[in-house]
Amino acid sequence: MDSIRGVIQSNLFIQIVNPPLGAQIQHTKALITGASSGVGRAIALRYAKEGAHIVCADLSPTARSLVQQEVKITTHDAMMKTGGQAIFAQTGVSEAKQMERAVQADEARFGRLDIMVNNAGIAIEVRTLARVNEADERAWSRLCESIPSPYS
């Protein structure tokens, strides 16, 4: 009996943690920071696939990391190519005025903002196998610049 209860609880947990998006996302208006690469790009592409209208907010429309430079198409262009609705808003999340402009771009294009995904952030670049706690003061200061963005 305990094993059956465990399976039921596991399946319930999966449903709660990873619900199907479909109708929940369709026709919503979302602003996603850090949408040009990595997790932000994946979220933006998934939301667009489900029918959301997206403002891709990032410092640059293309990926800046060496790992993702092989991606030749911008996130918002990839969405438009598949029939989605998306625009790019150049945004630095560490500045409240830029965040305000991104929200205004969303409202101007789509009429409202339903979903805000605060994904952008600055990772500490460690070019060696050093531990994060061994990063220099300049790297930590740069990381801290992105902390207030959800409050902007």
Backbone as a ProteinNet text record, in pm:
[ID]
protein_1_A
[PRIMARY]
MDSIRGVIQSNLFIQIVNPPLGAQIQHTKALITGASSGVGRAIALRYAKEGAHIVCADLSPTARSLVQQEVKITTHDAMMKTGGQAIFAQTGVSEAKQMERAVQADEARFGRLDIMVNNAGIAIEVRTLARVNEADERAWSRLCESIPSPYS
[TERTIARY]
81.9	0	86.1	195.6	283.2	343.9	376.8	436.8	335.6	210.1	105.9	88.3	83.3	70.5	188.4	309	427.5	417.2	365.8	348.7	245.2	135.1	31.5	87.3	158	216.8	319	399.2	498	430.3	326.6	255.6	187.9	131.6	69.2	174.3	290.2	398.9	440.7	453.5	491.4	386.4	260.2	154	157.4	187.8	192.5	315.9	429.8	554.9	562.8	511.2	523.8	386.8	297.5	164.3	170.1	75	70.2	37.8	108.6	89.5	-33	-35.9	-147	-234.9	-359.1	-459.1	-424.1	-343.5	-305.4	-220.2	-141.9	-46.7	-99.1	-181.5	-228	-289	-245.1	-291.5	-249.9	-165.3	-115.3	-2.6	25.6	131.4	241.1	361.8	470.4	593.3	661.7	790.5	892.5	994.2	1093.8	1230.6	1292.6	1426.6	1529.9	1639.8	1742.9	1699.8	1613.3	1552.1	1641.2	1757.8	1842.5	1920.6	1933.2	2013.6	1974.8	2024.8	2010.4	1867.9	1845.4	1714.7	1608.5	1643	1547.7	1500.2	1592.1	1555.3	1463.5	1496.8	1414.8	1273.6	1262.4	1130.2	1053.1	1118.7	1052.3	1003.2	1086.7	1046.7	931.8	934.6	825.7	695.4	701.3	581.1	523.6	609.5	562.6	498.2	558	502.5	361.4	338.8	208	110.7	156.1	64.9	73.5	173.2	189.3	253.1	228.9	292.4	404.8	524.9	644.5	720.1	762.8	865.2	993.5	1091	1221.8	1310	1331.9	1410.6	1550.1	1650.4	1788.7	1879.7	2005.2	2102.1	2129.1	2124.2	2154.4	2054.9	2014.8	1919.9	1980.6	2112.9	2178.6	2256.4	2281.8	2356.3	2496.1	2541.7	2675	2777.8	2732.8	2829.2	2891.4	3014	3083.4	3013.3	2953.9	2886.4	2768.2	2696.1	2573.5	2586.9	2705.5	2721.3	2690.1	2684.2	2647.2	2499.7	2420.3	2279.7	2276	2238.5	2246	2118.9	2007.9	1881.2	1843.7	1796.6	1756.6	1632.6	1609.7	1493.5	1364.9	1350.4	1224.9	1205.8	1313.6	1301	1261.4	1314.9	1278.5	1129.5	1075.9	932.9	849	889.7	815	815.4	926.4	941	840.4	804.1	708.9	566.9	542.4	407.6	375.7	470.7	446.6	453.9	413.5	421.1	525	625.7	733.9	802.7	855.8	940	1060.6	1164.4	1283.1	1286.3	1317.8	1336.5	1473.5	1563	1696.2	1680.6	1721.4	1695.7	1811.5	1854.5	1948.7	1870.8	1864.2	1777.4	1824.6	1945.7	1995.3	1947.4	1878.3	1829.5	1677.3	1613.1	1467.2	1405.3	1465.9	1410.8	1405	1507.1	1506.6	1399.4	1379.2	1271.9	1135.7	1118	992.8	969.2	1074.4	1060.6	1023.5	1076.6	1042.3	894.8	845.4	703	618	660.2	587.4	586.1	696.3	701.3	600.3	590.1	492.5	350.9	321	185.9	152.7	251.8	228.3	199.6	270.5	254.3	136.3	122	24.4	-92.3	-88.1	-201.2	-199.2	-128.4	-123.7	-6.4	23.9	128.7	65.8	68.9	11.6	118	232.6	336.3	469.8	541.5	675.7	770.7	868.2	968.6	1100.4	1140.6	1266.2	1379.7	1428	1530.8	1671.2	1683.7	1816.7	1899.8	2025	2119.6	2259.1	2352.3	2490.7	2559.6	2613.5	2685.8	2830.5	2886.1	3028.1	3106.4	3187.7	3268.7	3396.9	3411.9	3534.2	3599.5	3706.3	3771.6	3862.2	3882.6	3961.7	3870.1	3923.5	3843.4	3834	3853.9	3846.7	3704.4	3693.5	3561.9	3500.3	3367.1	3296.2	3339	3360.3	3400.3	3541.4	3611	3743.2	3738.7	3618.4	3604	3650.2	3701.6	3751.2	3635.9	3668.8	3568.5	3492.8	3562.2	3497.4	3387.3	3414.5	3315.7	3193.9	3215.8	3103.7	3021.2	3086.9	3015.3	2927.4	2978.7	2901	2779.9	2798	2687.4	2578.3	2617.8	2522.2	2440.4	2487.6	2412.9	2276.4	2264.1	2138.4	2041	2082	1995.2	1866.6	1869.7	1745.6	1645.1	1677.2	1589.6	1444.7	1414.5	1273.4	1196.5	1269	1203.7	1187.9	1245.9	1240.3	1100.2
-119.9	0	126	123.5	240.3	269.9	163.8	186.7	250.2	210.6	271.9	418.2	445.6	583.7	667.6	609.7	679.6	713.8	619.4	644.3	753.7	747.6	850.6	986.5	990.8	1117.5	1167.4	1077.3	1117.2	1174.7	1107.6	1157.4	1290.4	1305.6	1431.5	1541.8	1510.9	1608.3	1651.6	1556.5	1589.2	1679.3	1652.5	1735.6	1877.4	1891.2	2023.8	2099.7	2034.2	2100.3	2128.9	2041.3	2055.2	2044.9	2140.9	2132.7	2157.5	2102.6	2134.8	2283.6	2352.4	2496.6	2528.3	2479.4	2495.6	2616.5	2592.8	2698.7	2802.2	2764.7	2859.8	2973.1	2946	3041.2	3106.8	3036.8	3086.7	3226.2	3315.6	3454.9	3542.7	3491.9	3579	3664.8	3773.9	3866.6	3856.7	3819.2	3793.9	3876.8	3920.1	3986.8	3896	3856.2	3762.9	3828.1	3850.6	3909	3798.6	3835.2	3736.6	3639.7	3685.6	3597.7	3563.6	3624	3599.2	3469	3411.6	3290	3209.2	3088.1	3002.5	2973	2976.1	2944.5	3043.5	3172.1	3272.4	3244.9	3206.6	3172.9	3050.7	2949.3	2828.1	2859.3	2942.1	2980.7	3056.6	3153.4	3234.1	3147.9	3057.8	2971.5	2879.1	2828	2740.2	2818	2936.6	3017.8	3052.4	3087.6	3121	2999.6	2883.3	2759.7	2735.6	2774.1	2755.5	2869.5	2969.7	3074.7	3206.8	3224.7	3353.5	3455	3581.4	3691.6	3742.1	3755.2	3773	3901.4	3969.2	4072.6	4008.5	3996.8	3940.6	4054.9	4064.5	4173.5	4122.6	4190	4150.3	4264.8	4257.2	4359.4	4355.3	4236.2	4216.5	4116.4	4133	4037.4	3900.2	3890.4	3762.4	3717.4	3589.2	3532.2	3591	3619.2	3676.1	3572.3	3460	3361.3	3284.7	3245.4	3169.8	3038.4	2979.6	2851.7	2863.8	2976.7	2988.1	3073.9	3115	3198.4	3125.3	2992.4	2919.8	2939.5	2987.7	3017.6	3146.2	3135.3	3249.1	3333.5	3279.5	3352.2	3402.1	3525.3	3580.3	3507.8	3515	3449.2	3502.6	3636	3691.2	3659.2	3654.2	3614.7	3467.8	3382.6	3240.4	3223.7	3302.8	3295.5	3343.4	3455.4	3512.1	3414.6	3345.5	3251.2	3136.8	3100.3	2991	3041.3	3169	3223.1	3287.3	3293.1	3356	3507.4	3572.2	3717.6	3754.4	3830.6	3866.5	3993.5	4066.9	4182.6	4176.6	4251.1	4261.2	4398.8	4404.2	4531.1	4528	4615.6	4620.7	4670.5	4587	4614.4	4568.8	4657.8	4621.3	4613.2	4495	4474.3	4546.4	4596.8	4665.3	4810.1	4858.2	4995.7	4998.9	5056.7	5061.1	5126.6	5233	5302.9	5209.9	5127.5	5034.8	4927.6	4882.7	4786.2	4849.2	4974.6	5045.7	5053.8	5083.9	5092.4	4956.8	4849.8	4716.2	4685.8	4720.1	4700.6	4787.9	4911.8	5001	4945.5	4885.2	4824	4710.6	4631.6	4522.7	4578.1	4677.1	4733.8	4803	4868.5	4935.7	4834.5	4724	4624.1	4530.9	4484.7	4380.5	4425.7	4548.3	4602.2	4578.3	4476.3	4447.4	4354.1	4338.3	4245.4	4147	4018.8	3914.6	3839.8	3815.9	3732.9	3805.6	3805.3	3863.3	3754.3	3719.5	3620	3693.3	3705.3	3772.6	3670.6	3645.6	3544.3	3602.5	3724.6	3780.8	3793.8	3778.8	3795.3	3784.3	3823.8	3819.6	3707.2	3614.9	3504.4	3545.4	3494.2	3518.5	3430.8	3495.2	3420	3374.1	3246.6	3189.1	3114.7	3169	3112.1	2993.9	2971	2856	2765.9	2663.3	2573.4	2621.5	2750	2806.4	2795.6	2796	2793.7	2932.8	2937.3	3065	3155.3	3098	3180.4	3237.7	3196.7	3251.8	3362.7	3399.9	3507.1	3639.2	3727.1	3854.9	3951	4059.2	4156.2	4218.2	4245.3	4304.8	4212.8	4082.8	3985.9	3982.3	3984.7	3985.1	4112.8	4225.9	4353	4350.2	4294.9	4286	4195.1	4085.1	3994.9	4066.9	4145.1	4213.8	4319.7	4367.2	4466.9	4415.9	4286.2	4231.8	4190.4	4192.4	4147.5	4229.7	4363.5	4439.8	4431	4367.2	4373.2	4332.1	4229.8	4197.5	4307.8	4394.9	4500.7	4629.1	4633	4754.7	4782.8
0	0	0	78.6	83	-53.1	-130.3	-261.7	-357	-349.2	-432.5	-393.9	-265.5	-218.1	-268.9	-267.3	-316.3	-464	-542.9	-686.5	-708.4	-637.5	-650.7	-610.6	-498.8	-455.9	-557.3	-613.4	-713.6	-836.7	-884.2	-1002.1	-973.7	-855.6	-817.7	-813	-756.3	-749.4	-890	-981.3	-1119.3	-1182.4	-1159.5	-1216.5	-1160.6	-1032.8	-971.1	-1017.8	-1021.5	-1057.4	-1207.1	-1290.3	-1434.6	-1501	-1474.6	-1532.6	-1682.7	-1757.8	-1900.2	-1915.7	-2004.2	-2018.1	-2103.1	-2225.3	-2317.9	-2299	-2260.8	-2249.3	-2143	-2044.6	-1940.2	-1996.5	-2098.3	-2153.8	-2281.8	-2355.6	-2484.9	-2473	-2559.2	-2568.4	-2450.5	-2362.4	-2255.8	-2311.3	-2241.7	-2280.9	-2176.1	-2219.9	-2125.6	-2158.7	-2054.8	-2068.1	-2001.3	-2077.3	-2026.1	-2033.5	-1918.2	-1917	-1939	-2002	-2032.6	-2140.6	-2232.1	-2331.5	-2450.4	-2459.5	-2577	-2570.7	-2452.5	-2442.3	-2319.7	-2317	-2199.5	-2157.9	-2027.7	-1970.2	-2019.2	-2026.6	-2073.9	-2214.8	-2302.6	-2440.6	-2442.4	-2363.6	-2358.8	-2309.7	-2207.4	-2155.7	-2262.8	-2326.9	-2429.4	-2545.2	-2592.6	-2704.1	-2665.1	-2542.2	-2496.6	-2482.5	-2422.4	-2408.1	-2544.7	-2639.8	-2774.6	-2840.8	-2821.9	-2877.5	-2824.4	-2699.6	-2637	-2668.8	-2746.1	-2790.8	-2717.8	-2632.6	-2563.3	-2657.4	-2631.4	-2703.2	-2613.6	-2669.2	-2587.1	-2617.4	-2510.5	-2521.8	-2470.7	-2560.2	-2526	-2478	-2349.4	-2291.5	-2257	-2311.9	-2285.8	-2327.6	-2290.2	-2330.2	-2480	-2537.1	-2678.4	-2736	-2862.9	-2920.6	-2948.7	-2945.3	-2970.8	-2847.7	-2841.9	-2729.1	-2724	-2602.8	-2585.4	-2541.9	-2490.7	-2441.4	-2557.9	-2540.8	-2645	-2674	-2572.4	-2588	-2683.2	-2678.4	-2756.4	-2881.5	-2918.1	-3036.1	-3165.6	-3161.7	-3282.3	-3316.2	-3223.4	-3249	-3330.4	-3456.8	-3548.1	-3549.6	-3506.5	-3513	-3373.5	-3366.3	-3236.9	-3186.4	-3057.7	-2997.8	-3057.8	-3065.8	-3117	-3265	-3343.6	-3484.2	-3496.8	-3410.5	-3411.9	-3384.8	-3292.7	-3261.8	-3379.3	-3439.8	-3552.3	-3670.9	-3690.2	-3801	-3790.7	-3668.6	-3648.1	-3624.3	-3653.1	-3641.3	-3508.4	-3417.6	-3288	-3296.1	-3190	-3182.3	-3077.6	-3120.7	-3029.4	-3076.1	-2979.4	-3008.2	-2915.4	-2952.4	-2868.4	-2804.9	-2675.3	-2604.5	-2538.5	-2584.1	-2522.9	-2379.8	-2285.2	-2144.3	-2056.9	-1969.7	-1864.7	-1735.1	-1677	-1561	-1435.7	-1436.5	-1317.1	-1309	-1413.2	-1414	-1423	-1323.1	-1315.3	-1438.2	-1489.3	-1606.8	-1727.8	-1744.7	-1857.6	-1840.5	-1718.1	-1692.4	-1720.8	-1680.7	-1709	-1859.3	-1936.1	-2082.1	-2142.6	-2087.9	-2137.8	-2113.5	-1995.2	-1964.9	-2057	-2079.5	-2170.2	-2312.8	-2356.4	-2489.6	-2499.6	-2392.7	-2388.7	-2398.3	-2318.1	-2316.7	-2448.5	-2510.2	-2638.2	-2748.7	-2748.2	-2854.1	-2828.8	-2705.2	-2675.6	-2588.2	-2537	-2461.6	-2312.1	-2269	-2125.5	-2098.2	-1970.6	-1927.9	-1830.5	-1866.9	-1781.6	-1701.4	-1763.6	-1702.6	-1709.9	-1598.3	-1594.3	-1547.6	-1631.6	-1595.2	-1573.1	-1447.9	-1411.6	-1415.4	-1534.6	-1553.8	-1563.9	-1611.5	-1639.3	-1513.4	-1533.1	-1424.3	-1480.3	-1404	-1448.1	-1373.1	-1447.7	-1385.5	-1363.5	-1259.6	-1235.4	-1332.6	-1412.8	-1507.8	-1440.1	-1436.8	-1382.5	-1498.2	-1548.5	-1666.7	-1631.9	-1506.1	-1464.1	-1383.7	-1328.1	-1246.1	-1101.7	-1080.8	-945.5	-891.6	-762.5	-698.7	-704.2	-702.2	-707.5	-593	-475.5	-361.3	-376.9	-480.7	-508.3	-613.5	-657	-755.8	-694.6	-778.2	-727.3	-695.3	-627.7	-582.1	-699.1	-808.9	-926	-980.3	-985.8	-1034.3	-942.5	-811.5	-716.9	-730.4	-747.5	-763	-887	-994.3	-1118.4	-1099.5	-1030	-1001.5	-922.8	-824.6	-737.5	-811.2	-925.8	-1002.9	-1046.2	-1070	-1121.2	-1011.7	-887.2	-777.9	-765.3	-776.3	-757	-871.5	-983.4	-1100.3	-1075.7	-996.8	-974.5	-900.8	-833.5	-756.5	-836	-957.5	-1039.6	-1087.4
[MASK]
++++++++++++++++++++++++++++++++++++++++++++++++++++++++++++++++++++++++++++++++++++++++++++++++++++++++++++++++++++++++++++++++++++++++++++++++++++++++

